[in-house]
Structures are given as structure tokens and as C-alpha cells.
Amino acid sequence: MSNFDQTDVPQGGETIAVISTNHGEMKIRLFPEIVGEAAENFIELARQGKYDGVSFHRVIKNFMIQGGDFTYGNGSGGHAANGKDTTIGDVYDPRLSHVRGAVSWAKSRMPNSIGSQFFIVQAKDGAHFLDHPEDGHFHEGYTVFGQLYEGFETLDSIAEVKTDNRDRPEEDVVIEGVEIEIL
């Protein structure tokens, strides 16, 4: 993986996710070869159909869109691919950063609290304050496991929706399905 750039388009043999929404399609390059279980968790949840019909429940224009709570749809539910009440831990790699289009796991302040909720950075300049600090504690920062490479217009369309005072879209933004493909 010399000369790796997370914003490059995927090459043959790489794993991608195609997220279909009621606002359009987004294609994401996944990084299982770099962050292992962090990417595999998303792949398996998608294959289990856990994201089908789930909303992006939190949208903050010029920051990010968040979804993946297949339990309650409000940001308080979901779990890792291994089943009910399971979570995974953070995985960091200095080659991965919260640039525009980065796909990262949402979590609580507790270590090993990643379940099924993810977010996509929409900010034009990224959200680098979410990166794992080099000299910080391991639970600081968020795990990037993918990168949007096609469908930025869909990301921006979702970011433009009208939201309430808790950043919840007034009209549902729905993930219709997620397909995992090998190029």
C-alpha cells in the first residue's frame, strides 16, 4: 500500500459499498485491508440488510450526515454485526483522516462502543478534529473505514434538508439499500 491516498478511486479487487437513498446514490471505497474489523463490520451489516429502510437521523450542513440506527432510528440504537448487544473497538491508521467524504463510525465516549451507526463528512474542509490525536488516548477520535468517491451531489443534497433543533431531518432521508461489491 505504498503511495496510498484515501481519496483515490478504487482499483480492481477493492471492496466498495453502493448506498442507495431517496436522494440518490453514493459509492464508497472501503478499507478492510487497513482497518480490518472496522470495515468488515459495515460490510457484514450491509449484507445482513440492517441498513435497508434506515434513515439518516442526524444531518448537520457543513459538517456531516449520520445514520445506521436500525433499532430505533434516532441515534440511540443499533449494534455490531455479531448480533444484539455487540460492539467493536476503534481502529486507527495515520493514512486515514476525516477529509470531505470520509466514512467513519459513530460511537459513545466509552471505549469499544462502535455498533452500526456511521457518518459521512460533508464539510468542504473536512472535520480533522475527529481524527485520532497522535499523542491522545486510544478512545479519542473516530474510526474512518471508507471514503466517498462518487455521489458527492447526493451527500450535499442530504446536507441541505431542513432539520429541527436536534438536527433531525423534517422529512425522512432514507437508506433504501446498501450493496457490497468487489471491483
C-alpha positions in Angstrom: 0.0 0.0 0.0 2.8 2.4 -0.7 1.6 5.8 -2.1 -1.8 5.2 -0.6 -4.3 8.1 -0.9 -7.7 7.5 0.7 -9.3 9.8 -1.9 -8.2 7.8 -4.9 -10.8 6.0 -6.9 -11.0 2.3 -6.1 -8.9 -0.2 -8.2 -9.8 -3.6 -9.4 -10.2 -6.1 -6.5 -11.2 -3.4 -3.9 -14.4 -3.6 -2.0 -17.0 -0.8 -2.4 -20.4 -0.1 -1.0 -23.2 1.4 -3.1 -25.6 3.3 -0.8 -29.0 4.0 -2.5 -31.0 6.7 -0.8 -34.2 8.6 -1.6 -31.9 11.5 -2.6 -29.7 9.5 -4.9 -26.7 7.1 -4.8 -23.3 7.3 -3.1 -20.4 5.0 -3.8 -17.9 4.3 -1.1 -14.4 2.8 -1.2 -14.0 0.6 1.9 -10.7 -0.1 3.6 -10.8 -3.7 5.1 -7.1 -4.2 4.3 -6.2 -1.2 6.5 -8.8 -1.2 9.4 -9.9 -4.8 9.3 -12.8 -5.4 11.6 -13.9 -1.7 11.4 -14.6 -2.1 7.6 -15.8 -5.7 7.9 -18.4 -4.7 10.4 -20.0 -2.3 7.9 -19.7 -4.9 5.1 -21.5 -7.6 7.2 -24.2 -5.2 8.5 -24.9 -4.3 4.9 -25.0 -7.9 3.8 -27.4 -8.7 6.6 -29.7 -5.9 5.3 -29.5 -3.9 8.5 -29.3 -0.6 6.7 -32.3 -1.2 4.3 -35.0 1.3 5.1 -33.0 3.1 7.8 -32.8 6.8 7.9 -30.0 9.4 8.2 -31.3 10.6 11.6 -28.8 13.4 12.1 -27.9 16.0 9.5 -25.7 19.0 10.1 -24.9 21.0 7.0 -21.2 21.8 6.5 -20.3 19.0 8.9 -21.7 15.5 8.4 -24.7 13.2 7.9 -25.3 10.3 10.3 -27.4 7.1 10.0 -27.4 3.4 10.7 -29.6 3.1 13.8 -31.7 0.2 12.6 -33.2 -0.3 16.1 -34.8 3.0 17.0 -33.9 5.3 14.1 -33.0 8.2 16.5 -29.3 7.6 17.3 -29.8 5.5 20.4 -29.7 2.0 18.9 -28.1 -0.5 16.6 -25.3 -2.9 17.3 -22.3 -4.5 15.6 -22.7 -7.3 13.0 -22.0 -10.0 15.6 -25.5 -9.6 17.0 -27.6 -7.9 19.6 -25.7 -6.0 22.3 -22.3 -6.4 20.5 -19.8 -3.6 19.7 -16.3 -3.3 18.2 -13.3 -1.2 19.1 -11.7 1.7 17.4 -9.0 1.1 14.7 -6.8 3.9 13.5 -4.4 4.3 10.7 -2.5 7.6 10.1 -3.3 7.3 6.3 -7.0 7.7 7.0 -8.4 11.1 8.0 -11.7 12.9 8.2 -11.5 14.6 4.8 -14.6 15.5 2.9 -16.4 12.3 2.1 -14.7 10.2 4.8 -17.0 7.5 6.2 -16.5 6.9 9.9 -18.1 5.1 12.9 -20.2 7.0 15.4 -19.7 5.9 19.0 -20.2 6.9 22.6 -17.5 8.2 24.8 -16.9 4.7 26.0 -14.1 2.5 24.6 -15.2 -0.3 22.2 -18.6 1.3 21.6 -18.9 1.1 17.8 -22.1 -0.5 16.7 -23.9 0.2 13.4 -24.1 4.0 13.3 -21.9 5.8 10.8 -21.4 9.3 9.4 -20.1 10.8 6.2 -18.2 14.0 6.5 -19.8 16.7 4.3 -17.7 19.7 5.3 -15.7 21.1 2.4 -12.5 21.3 4.5 -13.1 18.1 6.3 -13.5 17.5 10.0 -10.0 16.8 11.2 -10.8 17.5 14.8 -12.4 14.0 14.7 -9.1 12.3 13.8 -7.3 10.3 16.4 -4.7 12.5 18.1 -1.1 11.2 17.8 -0.5 11.7 21.5 -4.0 11.2 22.7 -5.8 8.3 24.5 -6.8 5.4 22.3 -10.5 6.2 22.7 -10.2 9.7 21.4 -11.0 10.3 17.7 -13.2 8.3 15.4 -12.5 5.3 13.1 -12.5 6.1 9.3 -13.3 2.9 7.4 -14.3 4.2 4.0 -14.2 7.1 1.5 -17.0 8.5 -0.7 -15.7 8.7 -4.3 -18.9 9.1 -6.3 -22.2 10.8 -5.3 -21.0 14.0 -3.6 -24.1 15.7 -5.1 -26.2 13.2 -3.1 -24.2 13.9 0.1 -24.7 17.6 -0.4 -28.4 17.2 -1.2 -28.9 15.3 2.0 -27.0 18.0 3.9 -29.4 20.7 2.6 -32.5 19.1 4.0 -34.5 21.1 6.6 -33.9 19.9 10.1 -35.3 20.5 13.6 -33.4 21.9 16.6 -32.0 18.4 17.2 -30.5 18.1 13.7 -33.2 15.5 12.7 -34.5 15.9 9.1 -38.1 17.1 9.0 -38.7 14.7 6.1 -37.1 11.3 6.2 -33.8 10.7 4.4 -33.9 7.0 3.8 -31.2 4.5 3.0 -33.1 2.3 0.6 -30.3 -0.3 0.5 -26.5 -0.9 0.6 -24.9 -3.2 -1.9 -21.3 -4.5 -1.3 -19.3 -5.2 -4.5 -15.8 -6.2 -5.4 -14.5 -4.2 -8.3 
